[in-house]
């Protein structure tokens, strides 16, 4: 008699447990459908810069300002001839306003005095071109002027991509698609699928050298390399169906 009661109790407990599991699963699924699913998607594209900018200073250091200025004016034609021989036109070359500063002598105690030791004049020159490789070449080759006694202080060349806005639009679409694919993969275990988008938050763009893994909350806009990787991130919340 008691054996039958115990078996009945075990069967009843099993049924209750099974119903509880089913209810919990349905409840979890219902909550999931109410809350939706949030996923981060990403996409990138490799682009080639189509314009470049190179700035450098023709520098002269002499005992006084007049002498320094005259030396710059004497050396400038040789530098401009070099640029034109490299294929740059007058429209590619911009002479900016000269600037200068004094260097002062030191006394026996190592303190600066009011006596001028020399004056330095800088003639900034900016070269721009759509031939990015030509800009890269002169940024290296122009240092050879030092062997001729002409002082050149060069900045890093900058490389730009003019169709970046078009690429950004495409990457945002691709990043959203990637987010949906990730969400679908996550929902396979629950036999659900993604529905309409509830919200989308676009992250900042990361424009970096191709082999770089750097990211920044403010975004990165690299101008140091000809070939760049443009990366977009989209944080998307989908309804669940």
N, C-alpha and C positions, 0 to 999 in steps of 0.2 A: 504493500500500500504506500509506504513512505517512499519507496524507490520510484514509484510512478509520479508522486508529487514532486520529488527532486528533479526528475527528467522534465516534467512540465515547467518547473521554474526555470531550468536552464534554457529550454526552448524559448520561453517568454522573454528572458533576459537577452537572448541572442537577437530576437525580433526587435526588441526595444533599442538595442545597440545599433542594429542595422538601420533602423528608422532614424536614429540620431545622426548617424554618419550621412545619410542621404539629406537630412534637413540641414546639416552643417554645410554640406557641399552646395546645396541650393542657395543657402543664405550667403555663402562666400561669393558665389557666382552673381547673385543679385546685387551684393555690395559692389562687386567689381564692375558690373554693368552701370551702376549708378555713378561711381567715382571715375570711371574711364581708366585709360592707361596712358602714362606719360613716358615718352621715349626720346632719346637724343639721337639724331641722325647727322651724318657728315658727308661731305663730298669735296673733291679737290680737282684741280686742273693745272697742268703745266703750261706756262705761257712763255713766249720769247719777247723780250723788250724790243720796241720798235722806235725808240728815240733815246738820246743820251745827252748829258750835260757834263762838261768838264771845266772846272775853274782852277786857275793857278795865278800866282803872283810873280811878276818879274821884279826882283828886289835888288836895290843898290844901297850900299852903306859907305858913306863918305864923311869927312870931317865936318861938313856943314850941309845945310839943306839944298843950297843951290848946286853944289857939286854932285850931290846924290841925285837930284832931279835931272841934271844934264847927263849923267851916266845912264839913267833909265831911258832917256830920249835917244841916246846913241845906240843902245842895245836893242831897243824895241823893233826897229825895222828888220833886224836879223831874225827875231822871233816870229814876226808876222810873215816873213818870206818862208820860213820853215813850215808854218801852218798851211800856207797856200800851196807849197810844193807837195804837201800831203793830201791835197785835194779839197781843202776848205775854202769857201768863198767869203767875200766881205760880209754877206748876210749871215754866215755861220759864226763870225767872230765879233765879239762885243768888248770894247774897251770901257772899263768902269772908272770912276773917279779915283785918282791917286790918293793915297793916305800915307802918313809918315809919323815918326816919333823920334825923340832924342834918347840917346844912351849917355848916362852921366859917369864921370870918373869917380873912383873911390879914393879915400884918404888912407893914411898909414894904419888907421884903426879898422879899416874895412867898412867904413861908413860912406854912403854916397854923398857927393858934394853937388854944388850948383854948376860946376864946370862941365860943359858938354864934351864928351869923348868922341861921339860920332852921331850922325843923323841917318836914319833909314827911310827910304822911300819905297813904297809898294805900288806897283801898277797892276791892278787886278784885270785879268783877261778871262772871258767866258767863251767857250766853244761849244756849240750845239750842233747836232746832226741826227739824221735818221739812220745813218750808218753806224750802228752801235759798236761794231768791231773796230772801226777806224778810230772811234773815240777811245776805246780800250787800249789800242796800240799806242796812240800818242801819249796817253797818260803814263805809260812806261818809258817810251822812247825819249820824251822831252827832258828827262833827267840828264841826258847826255850833254846838255848845255853847260853843266857844271864843269866839264873838262875844258870848256872854252873860256872859263872865267865868268860866265853868266849865271847868276844865282836864280834858281827857280824853286819856289815853294808851292807844291801842288796839293790840292785836296783830292779826296777819292772821287773818281767819276761816279755819276748817278745815272741809273738806267730806269726807264719808264715804259709802261705799256698803255697805249692810248685806248684800247677797247676793254678796259677793266670793268666798266659799268655793265657791259653786255655779259661778261663772264660771271659777274656777281649774280645777275638775275637767273642765269642758267643753273648756277651752283645752288642757289636757294631752292629751286625746284627739285634738283637732284638730292639735296640733303633731306627734304621733306619726304621724298619717295623712299630714301634709305631708312628714315624713321618708321615709315609704315611697314616696310619689309621686316624690320627688327621686331615691331610690335606683333605682326602676324606670326612670326616664329615663336615668340614668347607665349602667344595665346593658343598655340596648337594643342598644348597639353590640356586645356580646358574646353576644347572643341568650340572655341569662339573665334570671331573674326573682328577686324577693326571696322568701325563705322565711320560716320562723318567726323571731321576735325572739330574739336571743342575749342582749342586755343593753340596758337603758334607763337613762339618767342624766338626770334633770330639772334644768334650770337654774333660777336664781332668777327670780322674777317682777319685771317692770318695770312699775310703775304710774305713769304720767307724764301731763302735759298732752297733749292730742291731737296738737299740732304739734311736740312735743319729740322729739329724736333722742338724748337722753341715755340712757346705760346705765351700770350699776354692777355690779361683781363681787358686791357685797353685796345687790344689788337696790335698787329705788327704790319708795317708797310716798308718792306725792304727795297732799297734802291741801289744796293751794292753789287748785285749780280744781273747778268743778262737774262739768264733762265731763272724763272721763279715758280714757286708752287703757291697757288691761291686756294685756301681752304675755307669752307663755309660750314657752320654748325646750326642746326635747327632743333629746338626743343618743342616737341609736338604732343599734345594730348588728344587721344582719339576716343570716341564713344565705342562701346563694345556691343556687338550684335551676335 
